[in-house]
Amino acid sequence: MATLSLRMVLREARRIHYHAPKDKSLSWYEGVAVSGLRDDSRISGKVEQKVIVESYSLTSVSEIAKESLESHVAHTS
């Protein structure tokens, strides 16, 4: 991730369409950042980069969640 002026560029970005954390005791969005995606979550394929030019917040993820997000099969329909 690189910050340029008032925009942000995300590399190998994926959009999460429907998500739930693997650890059901955690809240949904933050739970995914900690424990990764539950198997029935829906996520897009990777895009080379996504440029964000508006106010946005980001959530840091654990290494476990990163691996889950990177390896989750893209939802196609």
N, C-alpha and C positions, 0 to 999 in steps of 0.2 A: 504494500500500500504506500502510495506517495501522495503528499499533499502539495498542490500547486495553486498558489494564490487563493482564490475563493472556490476552487473545485477540488475534488478528490478523485483519484483514479484507482479503481480496484482491479487487480489482475486475477485471471481465472475465476471470475465471479459466477455465482449460481444463485438463482432466485428460488426461494422456498415458497411453494404454493400452499402446502398444508404441512404442519409440523407438530410433532409431539416428542418430548424427550424420552430417551431410553429409560431413565430413572423416573418412574411415575410419581415419586414423592417430591419432585422439583416442579416449579412453575414452568409453563410452556416455553416461552422465549428464552429466558435465562437458563432453564433446564437443558435446552438443546446446546447452549454455549458450554455447559459443564459436562453433560453426559453423552452428547451426540443425538442423532436422530433415531426414533423408533422405526421399525421396519415398514410400517404403513404410511410413513411420511412421503410427501410428493415434492420433488426438487427438480429444477431444470438441469440441462446439460451445462457445461462450462462455456463461458464466452471469454475471448482473449482479454478484453478489458471492458469496464463499465465506467463511464465518467459521470460523476454526480456533481451537479452545479447548483444545488439547493442546500438549505440547512438540513443536516442529517445527524443521527446519532449512531455510533457503532458500539457493539458489544464484543469484548475480547473473549476468545474461546480457549478452552483447555486443549491440550494435545490430543486427548481421547476424542473430543468433539471435532477437532480439525480432521482427524483421520476418518471419522464417521461422515462428515460433510463431503470430504473429497472422494470417498469411495461409494457413496450412496448412488444407486442406479437411477438414472434420469427417468422421470415420468413422461410418457410420450402421448397421452391422450387427455 
